[in-house]
Amino acid sequence: MPAFMRSLRSVVGPVGCARRPEAEGNAMSLDSLTAERKESRMGGWKKKMVGVLAAVATVATMGLTAVTANAADEVGTDAAAKGNVYQALEYLQDLNTLRASTNRRPLTLQQIADAKNTDNNTTVYTASNVASNPADGSAVPALKVNSDMMTWAQARANELAKQGSISHDDMYNGKPDWYKCNNSSFAQCTGGLNLAESSEFKGGYVFGPEALAIGYPDMAGYENSHNPVNSWYSELDYEIKNPNASASDLRKWRQGYGHYLTEVSPLADIAGFGVAKVTSGQWKGATISVLEIGNSKTAEGKTQSVEDALKEYAPKKTITSVDNPAAIDVDSSTTKPTAQLPAKVTAHYSDNTSGNVDVTWDVIPDSWNADRDAHTVTVEGTVDGYEKKVTATLNVADATITSATLDNGKTELDVTTPSGTDPAKQLPAKGKIVWSNGDETTPAITWTTSEQYKDRNGGTYDLTGTIAGTTATVTAHVTVKAATIESVENPADRSTTEGVVPALPESAKVTWSNGDSSNELVVWNEPENFKDLFNKAGETVTMNGEIKGHSDKKVRVKIAVTAATIESVTAPKDVTINAGDKLGLHDTVTAKLSNGNDSQVSVQWKTDGVDFSNRTGKDKTVTVKGEIAGYTPGVDVKVTIRSAKATSATVKGDTTITVDSGKKPELPKEATVTWNDGGKDSAETITWDAFDKWQNRDGGEFTVNGKAAGQAVSVTVKVNAATVKLVENGVDIPTTVGKAPQLPKTVKVHWSNGDVTDEPAVWNTVPADSYAKAGSFSVEGKTTVKGADYALKANVTVREASNGGNENKPTPNPGASTKPGSTTTTSPNPTPSPNKTQVATNTATNASKQGSQLSRTGAAIGGIVAVVVILAAIAGLVFYMKSKRTH
């Protein structure tokens, strides 16, 4: 609920108060509760405020509406004032409506006991000590008004209005002396229990006699929600509409169903009701409502129905105006709509109230329905006590069709026609319409069409006619007489094969009297020797018959007997053979003749051009055709040839191949294969296994395997070991005075198969005085490869110590090389040979050539660098000039 609703409820919400229950006989009384608990319950009663939403929902369920006092007698501060009494009686009338309802949720005794204990924080209530059937949902008798009870309720209303709040503290103030009560808390109670005098009382706690409420039922928008009867009734369904309500909420809003159980008490049959206005304090302007219930068994004073009491207190008033009723929609008919005129109209009185009054209407004019189109008719009426006329407007609807028929008043007719003759000319062109206002018209009829009249078998069908300007229809039942045969056409002549009894035509074409043509069944006159008539070729047989069902309509057919021919041949079963085997097909096949007989006929198999060989490794299927005399299609047979199998394979060419290490061997490509089909040997491609041992530097002898046509083959590959082709030598070693040169630990060796390996170098001892001063000297050494020694030489340059960091870094001289036992010769600027495939010699000529090559290479590199620099300069200049033109 929004905050403003809670605030509104706390300000203007009607407050309902709990009643103090009483007990009869030895049943436990509320007096047994502690004073503290009573005070707590009283505080809850004073704070109880019935929610606007819950009260509105109750009004919608029960149909109760609050009626405020008339303007001439408004509710005031005196509960005994006429206006207050009239309002109180109207609330009693609302209460009787509630009591008569059967739509109220029934409560069990256990539900009531549980709610009373929960909401009053006690445990005194049980299903056994609650009065039986206090609210089982059934209707209870209406309460009557007792003058003494009214005086009691009025006294309570006046004192509470003066007090400015509600409580039950003095609930028995003003009660009649004859009204018995046994609550020791009140001096007015001297024993006994009035409500227990009811014949319905079976013992236990009872509810009543008092219910209180405070609110603003005369404020616009709160007439229903602050109606005290609705407010008390809202306790019944609070927990249903608020299933998540807390115990505190239930104590505040449900209150153990106390107010509701007082309202519908079956023990009560009389009541008093008082209302009075609060003049000061928090509730200034609010209306306090007091209900006192009782049983009439020992009652005194005047008792009458609520309706009779209302008549006594109804204010005197005169009619100031009358509302004309809303326009009435009536059908166009031959009966005047007098019964549709309202029996009552709304009158407005001098006291600003309104009510329904009787009205007497003038006779509706006879011409009210003369027009078939929609129109209006005005009727005047008279209300007693009102000098002006009341008018009612009748909205007369368009006249409707009450019947649409043929001109004779019927909706059906029968028509008979021969097959082939359209019955349209026999159908009536006009119909008759009778209107709701009594008029009659004769519009045209439009008939549906059908081709069923052409059915040569005759029959019946219906045609529907639509009457113009309406959706009404009439029906014509058409009977068609069957057509007759006028002529018969003989079936075409036919032939059959000798020995074959032909099937005679089942039907013949006939022409009917309605122009139809059809094929009709024929009954043939077959002689006893009918089957023997067709055994001889060259004969012509004539058969006679008649149309079935028409013995006078004769039919004949001529049948020529011809010689039998081959119609089909049964092909032999498929054949499977091994490659190289003979075919072995039969020289005859079974033929089906045109007379239905089977016969063996000769066949000539055409095998020329058919390849029966198969060395594919899988089955092969071929088709062999056979020729049959007198049967053009001939016959085919499928032959599956199983593949021949290779039995051996021999390599074509050398089976031993010798190559140097590093050279890939060229293996034989084909093998000669022998097969099991008896045919010639064939050359088949060999697929070799992967082989890379030819790269082995140490050489060796290897077997390479392969397959040809699934048969294993092999060759031997001999690989010669690789030889040393070049040992790199002549390294330049720089050092500084006093520092031993750093000689390389390995040298690079180049092999004939292209391998390059690092081999260990062994150097002679370098005396310390060799590098004690600036100058140069050489150091001899060797490397041993596969048992052969190769001489090495290193050139050492000794320089004075400087700040540079590369004095001792050796400079290789790839232009120098050596061979086993040779003396190394180096050139000043050696250049490595681009193709080291041979062992270099120690000749001066070789060194000279290497120096010359390095010189040429250096010059070439210098030239290239110069060209690149020049091209870059030209490109920069072009870019600069282009940039200037752009800008």
Secondary structure by P-SEA (a helix, b strand, c coil): ccaaaaaaaacccbbbbbbbccccccccccccccaaaaaaaaaaaaabbbbaaaaaaaaaaabbbbbccccccccccccccaaaaaaaaaaaaaaaaaaaccccccccaaaaaaaaaaaacccccccccccccccccccccbbbbbaaaaaaaaaaaaaaaaaccccccccccccccccccccccccccccccccccccccccccccccbbbbbccccccccccccaaaaaaacccccccccccccaaaaaaccccaaaaaaaaccccccbbbbbbbbcccccccbbbbbbbbbbccccccccccaaaaaaaabbbbbbcccccccbbbbcccccccccccccbbbbbccccbbbbbbbbbcccccccccccccbbbbbbbccccccbbbbbbbbccccccccccccccccbbbbbbcccccccccccccbbbbcccbbbbbbbbbbbbbccccccccccbbbbbbccccccbbbbbbbbbbbbbcccccccccccccccccccccbbbbbcccbbbbbbbbbbbcccccccccccccbbbbbbbcccccccbbbbbbbbbbbbcccbbbbccbbbbccccccccccbbbbbccccbbbbbbbbbbcccccccccccbbbbbbbbbbbccccbbbbbbbbbcbbbbcccccccccbbbbccccccccccbbbbbbcccccbbbbbbbbcccccccccccccccccccccccccbbbbbbcbbbbcccccbbbbbbccccccccccbbbbbcccbbbbbbbbbbccccccccccccccccccccccccbbbbbbbbbbbbcccccccccbbbbccccccccbbbbbbcccccccccccccccccaaaaaaaaaaaaaaaaaaaaaaaaaaaaaaaaaaaaaaaaaaac
